[in-house]
Amino acid sequence: MSARRRHRSDVSDARWALIEPVFTAWRARRTGPATAARVHDLREIVSAILYVDRTGIPREYLPHDFPPYRTVHDYYAKGEADGTTRQVHDLLRDKTRRAHGRSAEPTAAVIDAQSVKTSANVAGTSQGIGTGKKSKGRKRHVTTDTLGLVPAVLVTAANVHDTTGGKLPLDEPAAAHPGVTGVWADGGYQDRIFNHGTRLGVDAEVVQRPRAKGFEPLPKRRVIERTFGWLMQHRRLARDYEVLPQRSQTMIHWARANRMSRELTGESAPTWRIETDIPLTSA
């Protein structure tokens, strides 16, 4: 058994206990020639993914005390493809809602979009020039509950208008969370989201921005603005570096899982200031 110094983004014992059953069951279900000899610890792979998400480095630059970056990316991609990452995210979201005295199923939601620039490795077909900020990149259409937790997220090219991109984030909560009966949206969504919500049995309301100059927090929508701020604390999300839009959505799920697991275990304040060693084991 060897040991290494802790990284600030490492998964603690308490946080790992929240999600370990899901990842252990996932690994047990995986079969095939490449899965016969497993030498890398699952917790170390998760810590490596969070290291990339939090620091923003390319995977190829992962420190050598993590598993090989190709292995880390393989787990990242397969977890996105078969829904395991989403399962972990949704598990933590339900636990967080219950910790706040809420039921697992939300009844109200907020929808907004965030534009981000893309890196040079993103194909031109999956990015565009936004009509508002006139910058080339992608747009994140995010749905949150009233706590700022994320039931749905959709990543599109930046030139997809809110009135179009806002429909799918509304479709998913309506299908997966039938208890959602009210939605607040940014003024950019206009009346189309109201009409679309009516067809889904959801009462959609557009929150208009004030005409007065200066900053003024908007009722209801300030919740999702705070969520955007939480996302931007993860440097991998400060710009969209992912080749595929669905990989960008997965990076958002990892960022939210990171924050929710810290909140559930009381680690919202940095615990990495304690200089301890983490034992490395093979699994």
C-alpha positions as CSV (number, residue, x, y, z in Angstrom):
1,M,0.0,0.0,0.0
2,S,1.3,3.4,-1.0
3,A,0.1,6.9,-0.1
4,R,0.0,10.3,-1.7
5,R,-0.5,13.8,-0.5
6,R,-4.1,15.0,-0.8
7,H,-5.3,17.2,-3.6
8,R,-7.8,19.9,-2.7
9,S,-10.5,18.3,-5.0
10,D,-10.1,14.8,-3.6
11,V,-13.2,12.9,-2.5
12,S,-13.3,12.5,1.3
13,D,-14.4,9.4,3.2
14,A,-17.8,10.9,4.0
15,R,-18.4,12.1,0.4
16,W,-17.3,8.7,-1.1
17,A,-19.8,6.9,1.2
18,L,-22.6,8.8,-0.5
19,I,-21.9,7.6,-4.0
20,E,-19.7,4.5,-3.6
21,P,-22.6,2.0,-3.9
22,V,-23.6,3.4,-7.3
23,F,-20.1,3.2,-8.7
24,T,-19.4,-0.2,-7.2
25,A,-22.5,-1.7,-8.7
26,W,-21.7,0.0,-12.0
27,R,-18.2,-1.5,-12.2
28,A,-19.7,-5.0,-11.3
29,R,-22.1,-4.7,-14.2
30,R,-19.3,-3.9,-16.7
31,T,-18.0,-6.8,-18.6
32,G,-15.7,-7.4,-21.5
33,P,-12.0,-8.0,-22.3
34,A,-10.8,-4.6,-21.0
35,T,-12.5,-5.1,-17.6
36,A,-10.9,-8.3,-16.6
37,A,-7.8,-6.9,-14.9
38,R,-8.9,-3.8,-12.9
39,V,-6.0,-2.2,-11.1
40,H,-7.3,1.4,-10.5
41,D,-9.3,2.4,-7.5
42,L,-12.7,3.8,-8.3
43,R,-12.4,6.6,-5.7
44,E,-9.2,7.7,-7.3
45,I,-10.8,7.9,-10.7
46,V,-13.6,10.0,-9.4
47,S,-11.1,12.3,-7.6
48,A,-9.3,12.6,-11.0
49,I,-12.4,13.6,-12.8
50,L,-13.2,16.3,-10.1
51,Y,-9.6,17.5,-10.3
52,V,-10.0,18.2,-14.0
53,D,-13.5,19.8,-13.4
54,R,-12.2,22.0,-10.6
55,T,-8.9,23.1,-12.0
56,G,-9.7,23.2,-15.7
57,I,-6.6,21.4,-16.9
58,P,-6.5,19.2,-20.0
59,R,-6.8,15.5,-19.0
60,E,-3.4,14.8,-20.4
61,Y,-1.9,17.0,-17.7
62,L,-3.3,15.0,-14.8
63,P,-0.7,14.6,-12.0
64,H,1.1,11.2,-12.2
65,D,-0.3,10.1,-8.8
66,F,-3.7,9.8,-10.5
67,P,-4.7,6.8,-12.7
68,P,-3.7,7.3,-16.4
69,Y,-5.7,10.0,-18.1
70,R,-7.0,7.6,-20.8
71,T,-8.5,5.4,-18.1
72,V,-10.0,8.5,-16.4
73,H,-11.5,9.7,-19.6
74,D,-12.8,6.2,-20.4
75,Y,-14.7,6.1,-17.1
76,Y,-15.9,9.7,-17.7
77,A,-17.3,8.9,-21.2
78,K,-18.9,5.6,-20.3
79,G,-20.5,7.0,-17.2
80,E,-22.0,9.7,-19.4
81,A,-23.1,7.2,-22.1
82,D,-25.0,4.8,-19.8
83,G,-26.4,7.4,-17.4
84,T,-24.3,6.5,-14.4
85,T,-23.1,10.1,-13.9
86,R,-26.6,11.4,-14.1
87,Q,-27.8,8.7,-11.6
88,V,-25.2,9.9,-9.1
89,H,-26.1,13.5,-9.7
90,D,-29.8,12.9,-9.2
91,L,-29.2,10.8,-6.1
92,L,-27.3,13.7,-4.5
93,R,-29.9,16.2,-5.6
94,D,-32.7,14.2,-4.0
95,K,-30.7,13.9,-0.8
96,T,-30.0,17.6,-0.8
97,R,-33.6,18.5,-1.2
98,R,-34.6,16.2,1.7
99,A,-31.8,17.7,3.8
100,H,-33.5,21.1,3.3
101,G,-36.8,19.7,4.4
102,R,-38.2,19.4,0.9
103,S,-39.7,16.4,-0.9
104,A,-37.4,14.7,-3.5
105,E,-39.7,15.9,-6.3
106,P,-39.7,19.7,-7.1
107,T,-42.9,21.5,-7.8
108,A,-41.5,24.7,-9.3
109,A,-38.5,25.5,-11.5
110,V,-36.5,28.4,-13.1
111,I,-35.1,28.4,-16.6
112,D,-32.3,30.5,-18.0
113,A,-29.4,30.3,-20.4
114,Q,-25.6,31.0,-20.1
115,S,-23.4,31.6,-23.0
116,V,-19.7,30.5,-22.9
117,K,-16.9,30.6,-25.3
118,T,-15.5,27.4,-26.7
119,S,-11.9,26.1,-27.2
120,A,-10.2,25.5,-30.5
121,N,-10.8,21.8,-30.4
122,V,-14.6,22.2,-30.6
123,A,-16.0,21.5,-34.1
124,G,-17.7,24.4,-35.8
125,T,-20.9,22.4,-36.3
126,S,-21.5,22.4,-32.5
127,Q,-20.9,26.0,-31.8
128,G,-22.2,29.3,-33.2
129,I,-22.3,33.1,-32.7
130,G,-24.8,34.2,-30.1
131,T,-27.3,36.9,-31.1
132,G,-26.8,38.8,-27.9
133,K,-23.2,38.8,-26.9
134,K,-21.9,38.3,-30.5
135,S,-19.3,35.8,-29.3
136,K,-18.7,32.3,-30.8
137,G,-19.4,29.5,-28.5
138,R,-22.1,27.4,-26.9
139,K,-25.1,28.0,-24.7
140,R,-26.2,26.2,-21.5
141,H,-29.9,26.0,-21.1
142,V,-30.3,25.2,-17.4
143,T,-33.4,24.4,-15.3
144,T,-33.1,24.7,-11.5
145,D,-35.5,24.2,-8.6
146,T,-36.0,26.9,-6.0
147,L,-32.9,25.7,-4.2
148,G,-30.7,26.1,-7.2
149,L,-30.4,22.4,-7.8
150,V,-30.5,21.2,-11.4
151,P,-33.2,18.9,-12.8
152,A,-32.3,19.5,-16.4
153,V,-29.5,21.0,-18.6
154,L,-29.1,21.2,-22.3
155,V,-26.0,22.4,-24.2
156,T,-26.4,23.8,-27.7
157,A,-24.6,26.1,-30.1
158,A,-24.7,29.7,-29.0
159,N,-26.8,30.7,-32.0
160,V,-29.8,28.6,-30.8
161,H,-32.2,31.1,-29.5
162,D,-33.7,30.9,-26.1
163,T,-37.2,30.4,-27.5
164,T,-36.0,27.2,-29.2
165,G,-33.5,26.0,-26.7
166,G,-35.8,26.6,-23.8
167,K,-38.3,24.0,-24.9
168,L,-36.2,20.9,-24.2
169,P,-35.2,21.9,-20.6
170,L,-38.9,22.4,-20.1
171,D,-39.7,19.0,-21.7
172,E,-37.4,17.1,-19.4
173,P,-38.7,18.3,-16.0
174,A,-42.3,17.9,-17.2
175,A,-41.6,14.3,-18.2
176,A,-39.2,13.2,-15.4
177,H,-40.7,15.5,-12.7
178,P,-44.5,15.6,-13.2
179,G,-44.9,17.5,-9.9
180,V,-43.4,20.6,-11.5
181,T,-46.4,22.9,-12.2
182,G,-44.8,26.3,-12.3
183,V,-41.8,27.7,-14.2
184,W,-40.2,31.1,-14.2
185,A,-38.1,32.1,-17.2
186,D,-35.9,34.9,-18.5
187,G,-37.5,37.5,-20.8
188,G,-35.6,36.1,-23.7
189,Y,-37.9,33.1,-23.8
190,Q,-40.8,35.4,-24.7
191,D,-44.3,33.9,-25.1
192,R,-43.3,30.7,-26.8
193,I,-42.3,29.1,-23.6
194,F,-45.6,30.1,-22.1
195,N,-47.4,28.4,-25.0
196,H,-45.2,25.4,-24.8
197,G,-45.7,25.1,-21.0
198,T,-49.5,25.2,-21.5
199,R,-49.2,22.2,-23.8
200,L,-47.3,20.4,-21.1
201,G,-49.6,21.3,-18.3
202,V,-47.0,23.7,-16.8
203,D,-47.7,27.3,-15.8
204,A,-44.8,29.2,-17.3
205,E,-44.2,32.9,-16.4
206,V,-41.6,35.2,-18.0
207,V,-39.8,37.4,-15.5
208,Q,-38.9,40.7,-17.3
209,R,-35.7,42.6,-16.5
210,P,-36.2,46.1,-14.9
211,R,-35.7,49.0,-17.2
212,A,-33.8,51.0,-14.7
213,K,-30.0,51.0,-15.0
214,G,-27.8,49.2,-12.5
215,F,-27.9,45.8,-10.8
216,E,-31.1,44.6,-9.3
217,P,-31.7,41.0,-8.3
218,L,-34.8,39.6,-10.0
219,P,-37.3,37.7,-7.9
220,K,-37.2,33.9,-8.6
221,R,-34.5,34.2,-11.2
222,R,-31.8,35.1,-8.8
223,V,-31.7,31.5,-7.7
224,I,-30.5,30.3,-11.1
225,E,-28.0,33.2,-11.4
226,R,-26.4,31.8,-8.2
227,T,-26.3,28.4,-9.7
228,F,-24.4,29.8,-12.7
229,G,-22.0,31.3,-10.2
230,W,-21.5,27.9,-8.6
231,L,-20.7,26.4,-12.0
232,M,-18.1,29.0,-12.8
233,Q,-16.2,28.1,-9.7
234,H,-15.2,25.0,-11.7
235,R,-12.6,26.3,-14.1
236,R,-13.3,23.6,-16.7
237,L,-16.7,25.3,-17.1
238,A,-15.3,28.8,-17.5
239,R,-15.0,27.9,-21.2
240,D,-16.5,24.9,-23.0
241,Y,-13.5,22.6,-23.7
242,E,-15.6,19.5,-24.5
243,V,-15.7,18.2,-28.1
244,L,-19.3,16.9,-27.7
245,P,-22.2,18.9,-26.2
246,Q,-23.3,15.9,-24.2
247,R,-19.8,15.7,-22.5
248,S,-20.3,19.4,-21.5
249,Q,-23.6,18.5,-19.9
250,T,-21.8,15.7,-18.0
251,M,-19.1,18.1,-16.8
252,I,-22.0,20.3,-15.3
253,H,-23.4,17.2,-13.6
254,W,-20.0,16.5,-12.0
255,A,-19.7,20.1,-10.9
256,R,-23.1,20.0,-9.2
257,A,-22.4,16.6,-7.7
258,N,-19.1,18.0,-6.3
259,R,-20.9,20.9,-4.6
260,M,-23.9,18.8,-3.4
261,S,-21.8,16.1,-1.8
262,R,-19.8,18.8,0.0
263,E,-23.0,20.4,1.3
264,L,-24.4,17.1,2.5
265,T,-21.3,16.2,4.4
266,G,-20.7,19.7,5.9
267,E,-17.6,20.2,3.7
268,S,-18.7,23.4,2.0
269,A,-15.8,25.1,3.8
270,P,-12.4,23.8,2.5
271,T,-11.3,20.7,4.5
272,W,-8.1,20.2,2.4
273,R,-6.2,22.6,4.6
274,I,-5.5,19.6,6.9
275,E,-2.3,18.0,5.6
276,T,-3.1,14.3,5.6
277,D,-2.1,11.4,3.3
278,I,-4.6,9.2,1.4
279,P,-3.8,5.5,1.2
280,L,-3.9,4.1,-2.3
281,T,-5.4,0.6,-2.8
282,S,-6.0,-1.5,-5.8
283,A,-9.5,-2.6,-6.7
